Amino acid sequence: MHLGNKKGISLALTAALVLSAATVVHAAGWGTIKGQVVWDGGAVPKPVEIKVDKDKDHCLSKGAIYKEDNTFVVNPKNKGVRWAVVYLMSEEGFSKPIPIHPALKNFKKVVEVDQPCCKFEPHVLALQEGQTLLVKNSAPIVHNVNVQGGTLGPSVNPILPAGRSLKLDDIKARQLPISISCSIHGWMAGKVFVLKNPYFAVTDEDGKFEIKNAPAGKFRLVIWQEGMGWVVGDKGPSKKGKSITIKAGATNDLGKIPVKPSKD
């Protein structure tokens, strides 16, 4: 056997061993975080019915519409708060990258929000930078989509006829949400978060969230909710969030996380 062949085999074997070791470390370096955002502001707020003054036959065809924007949607059975956005970021700040699990690197390219019955569904959603937002109008009536993305954009306000949609690409990540609304039906409003990594969730009807395949180690947990704003922090609610340690190979239960009306 030639010396060159031996050297090639040795390099290949070394590379294989390194890859094998890296795979073992990789597999042990991920965990799950979960928790529940709960109401802590006294009596549970009652749903506020919206006065629908346009296209009533369609808008009310599935029942009354209740206020969701800039308020708290609370489950009276367990005090869970819906529509809170929960995400992870580096201890070094929002723009710094964090490790991404291999299973999450090939993400879904398009995230949808619809307005089938005079409200945005879902009311709050989150996507990762690099995904496309598709705003649909599956209703039989005309809507418009007023997207206010601030200095980072996008900021558009097109008419959206029945059955049409609007595609928004290359949306930059930011810590505060993009607002969407419909000027034709003034009560319609929603929020869109665009984040740097796939480690995010929006609380469900019970106020619960779960983020899987999160990297082990110290990171910052950030939570935002419309009626309160920033929810957690090291010394009080902050856009920098709260320092947490994620244990590898475990479900890290953060328990109940309280929210209440903002003092501002």
C-alpha positions as CSV (number, residue, x, y, z in Angstrom):
1,M,0.0,0.0,0.0
2,H,1.4,3.4,-0.9
3,L,2.1,6.0,1.8
4,G,-0.4,8.3,0.1
5,N,-3.2,5.8,0.4
6,K,-2.4,5.2,4.1
7,K,-2.5,8.9,4.7
8,G,-5.8,9.2,2.9
9,I,-7.3,6.3,4.9
10,S,-6.0,7.8,8.1
11,L,-7.6,11.2,7.3
12,A,-10.9,9.6,6.4
13,L,-10.9,7.5,9.6
14,T,-10.1,10.6,11.7
15,A,-12.9,12.6,9.9
16,A,-15.3,9.7,10.6
17,L,-14.4,9.6,14.3
18,V,-14.8,13.4,14.6
19,L,-18.2,13.2,12.9
20,S,-19.3,10.4,15.1
21,A,-18.2,12.2,18.2
22,A,-19.9,15.4,17.0
23,T,-23.1,13.5,16.4
24,V,-23.1,12.1,20.0
25,V,-22.6,15.6,21.4
26,H,-25.1,17.1,19.1
27,A,-27.8,14.6,20.1
28,A,-27.2,15.2,23.8
29,G,-27.3,18.9,23.4
30,W,-30.9,19.7,23.0
31,G,-33.9,20.0,25.3
32,T,-37.6,21.1,25.5
33,I,-39.0,24.0,27.3
34,K,-42.6,24.5,28.2
35,G,-44.8,26.6,30.5
36,Q,-48.1,28.4,30.9
37,V,-48.8,32.1,30.8
38,V,-51.5,32.9,33.3
39,W,-53.6,35.8,34.4
40,D,-52.5,37.5,37.6
41,G,-54.5,40.8,37.4
42,G,-57.4,40.1,39.8
43,A,-60.8,39.1,38.4
44,V,-60.6,37.4,35.0
45,P,-61.6,39.9,32.3
46,K,-64.7,39.1,30.4
47,P,-64.7,38.9,26.6
48,V,-65.8,42.2,25.0
49,E,-68.1,41.8,22.0
50,I,-67.3,44.0,19.0
51,K,-70.0,46.1,17.5
52,V,-70.0,45.0,13.8
53,D,-71.3,47.8,11.6
54,K,-70.4,46.6,8.1
55,D,-71.1,43.4,6.1
56,K,-73.0,42.1,9.1
57,D,-74.6,39.1,7.3
58,H,-71.1,37.7,6.5
59,C,-69.2,38.9,9.5
60,L,-71.6,37.5,12.1
61,S,-72.4,34.3,10.1
62,K,-70.4,32.3,12.6
63,G,-71.5,34.2,15.7
64,A,-70.3,37.2,17.6
65,I,-66.8,38.6,17.2
66,Y,-64.9,39.5,20.4
67,K,-62.0,41.9,20.9
68,E,-58.5,40.4,20.8
69,D,-56.2,43.2,20.1
70,N,-54.4,45.2,22.9
71,T,-56.2,43.2,25.5
72,F,-56.1,39.8,27.3
73,V,-57.9,36.7,26.1
74,V,-58.1,34.6,29.2
75,N,-59.5,31.1,29.7
76,P,-61.8,31.4,32.8
77,K,-61.3,27.7,33.6
78,N,-57.5,27.9,34.2
79,K,-56.6,31.6,33.8
80,G,-54.5,30.7,30.8
81,V,-53.7,33.8,28.6
82,R,-53.8,33.2,24.8
83,W,-51.7,34.9,22.1
84,A,-48.6,35.6,24.1
85,V,-45.4,35.2,22.1
86,V,-42.6,33.3,23.6
87,Y,-39.1,33.0,22.1
88,L,-35.4,32.3,22.8
89,M,-32.5,34.6,22.1
90,S,-28.8,34.6,22.7
91,E,-27.5,36.0,26.0
92,E,-25.5,38.4,23.8
93,G,-28.6,40.0,22.3
94,F,-31.5,39.6,19.8
95,S,-29.3,39.7,16.6
96,K,-26.8,37.1,17.7
97,P,-27.2,33.6,16.3
98,I,-27.8,30.5,18.5
99,P,-27.4,26.8,17.6
100,I,-30.1,25.3,15.5
101,H,-31.1,21.7,15.7
102,P,-30.6,19.9,12.3
103,A,-34.3,19.0,12.2
104,L,-35.3,22.7,12.2
105,K,-33.0,23.9,9.5
106,N,-35.3,23.0,6.6
107,F,-38.3,25.1,7.7
108,K,-41.6,25.5,6.0
109,K,-41.2,28.4,3.5
110,V,-44.7,29.9,3.7
111,V,-46.7,30.9,6.8
112,E,-50.3,31.9,6.3
113,V,-52.8,34.2,8.0
114,D,-56.4,34.3,6.7
115,Q,-59.4,36.6,7.3
116,P,-62.3,34.2,6.6
117,C,-64.9,35.9,8.7
118,C,-63.9,39.5,9.5
119,K,-61.1,38.7,11.8
120,F,-57.4,37.6,11.3
121,E,-56.8,34.0,11.9
122,P,-54.6,33.5,13.8
123,H,-54.7,36.8,15.6
124,V,-51.0,36.5,16.5
125,L,-48.5,34.5,14.6
126,A,-44.7,34.2,14.5
127,L,-42.3,33.3,11.7
128,Q,-38.6,33.0,11.2
129,E,-36.6,35.4,9.1
130,G,-36.4,33.8,5.6
131,Q,-40.0,32.6,5.6
132,T,-42.7,34.2,3.5
133,L,-45.9,35.6,4.9
134,L,-49.0,34.8,2.9
135,V,-52.1,37.0,3.8
136,K,-55.2,35.4,2.4
137,N,-58.8,36.5,2.0
138,S,-60.9,33.4,1.8
139,A,-64.1,35.5,2.6
140,P,-66.7,36.3,-0.1
141,I,-66.3,40.0,0.6
142,V,-63.5,42.6,0.0
143,H,-60.9,43.3,2.7
144,N,-57.8,45.4,2.6
145,V,-54.5,44.5,4.3
146,N,-52.8,47.4,6.0
147,V,-49.3,46.1,7.0
148,Q,-47.3,48.5,9.1
149,G,-43.7,47.3,9.3
150,G,-42.0,50.5,10.5
151,T,-38.5,51.4,9.4
152,L,-37.7,47.7,8.6
153,G,-40.8,47.3,6.4
154,P,-42.8,46.1,4.8
155,S,-45.5,48.8,4.8
156,V,-48.2,48.2,2.3
157,N,-52.0,48.7,2.1
158,P,-53.5,46.9,-0.9
159,I,-57.2,46.0,-1.5
160,L,-57.6,42.3,-1.3
161,P,-60.7,41.1,-3.2
162,A,-62.5,37.9,-2.3
163,G,-60.3,34.8,-2.9
164,R,-57.1,36.8,-3.4
165,S,-53.9,36.8,-1.4
166,L,-50.8,38.9,-0.7
167,K,-47.3,37.5,-0.5
168,L,-44.6,39.3,1.6
169,D,-41.0,38.1,1.2
170,D,-37.7,39.0,2.7
171,I,-39.2,40.3,6.0
172,K,-36.4,41.4,8.4
173,A,-36.4,40.1,12.0
174,R,-37.3,42.6,14.8
175,Q,-38.2,42.4,18.5
176,L,-41.5,44.2,18.2
177,P,-44.4,42.9,16.1
178,I,-45.7,44.1,12.7
179,S,-49.3,45.3,12.9
180,I,-51.8,44.3,10.3
181,S,-55.3,45.6,10.1
182,C,-58.3,46.1,7.7
183,S,-59.5,49.7,7.2
184,I,-62.8,48.5,5.7
185,H,-63.6,46.6,8.9
186,G,-62.0,48.8,11.5
187,W,-62.1,46.2,14.4
188,M,-59.9,43.8,12.5
189,A,-56.3,43.7,13.8
190,G,-53.5,41.2,14.2
191,K,-49.8,41.0,15.1
192,V,-46.9,39.3,13.2
193,F,-43.6,38.5,14.9
194,V,-40.5,37.9,12.7
195,L,-37.7,36.3,14.7
196,K,-34.1,35.3,14.1
197,N,-34.4,31.6,14.9
198,P,-37.1,28.8,15.0
199,Y,-37.3,28.7,18.8
200,F,-40.7,30.4,19.4
201,A,-44.3,29.7,20.2
202,V,-47.6,31.4,20.6
203,T,-49.6,30.4,23.7
204,D,-52.8,28.4,23.0
205,E,-56.3,28.7,24.5
206,D,-55.0,27.4,27.8
207,G,-52.0,29.8,27.8
208,K,-49.6,26.9,27.3
209,F,-46.5,26.8,25.1
210,E,-43.8,24.2,24.2
211,I,-40.6,24.7,22.3
212,K,-38.8,21.5,21.2
213,N,-35.2,20.8,20.1
214,A,-33.9,23.9,21.9
215,P,-30.1,24.1,22.4
216,A,-28.9,23.2,25.9
217,G,-27.2,26.0,27.9
218,K,-27.9,29.5,29.0
219,F,-30.2,31.6,26.9
220,R,-32.7,34.4,27.4
221,L,-36.5,33.7,27.4
222,V,-38.5,36.6,26.0
223,I,-42.3,36.9,26.3
224,W,-44.5,39.6,24.8
225,Q,-48.3,40.0,25.3
226,E,-50.5,42.7,23.8
227,G,-52.1,43.9,27.0
228,M,-48.9,43.9,29.1
229,G,-46.0,44.2,26.6
230,W,-42.8,42.6,27.9
231,V,-43.7,39.9,30.5
232,V,-40.5,38.6,32.0
233,G,-37.0,39.8,33.0
234,D,-34.2,39.4,35.5
235,K,-35.2,42.5,37.5
236,G,-38.6,43.2,36.0
237,P,-40.3,42.8,32.5
238,S,-37.8,43.7,29.8
239,K,-37.3,43.2,26.0
240,K,-34.1,41.4,27.1
241,G,-36.1,38.7,28.7
242,K,-35.1,36.4,31.5
243,S,-31.9,34.3,31.8
244,I,-32.7,30.5,31.8
245,T,-30.7,27.3,31.6
246,I,-31.9,24.6,29.3
247,K,-30.9,21.1,30.4
248,A,-30.0,18.6,27.6
249,G,-32.2,15.6,27.1
250,A,-34.9,17.0,29.4
251,T,-38.2,18.8,29.4
252,N,-37.6,22.0,31.2
253,D,-40.9,23.1,32.8
254,L,-40.9,26.8,33.5
255,G,-44.2,26.5,35.3
256,K,-46.8,29.3,35.5
257,I,-45.7,32.7,34.2
258,P,-48.0,35.6,35.4
259,V,-49.2,38.5,33.3
260,K,-51.3,41.5,34.4
261,P,-52.3,44.9,32.9
262,S,-49.5,47.3,32.1
263,K,-49.1,50.3,34.5
264,D,-48.2,52.5,31.5
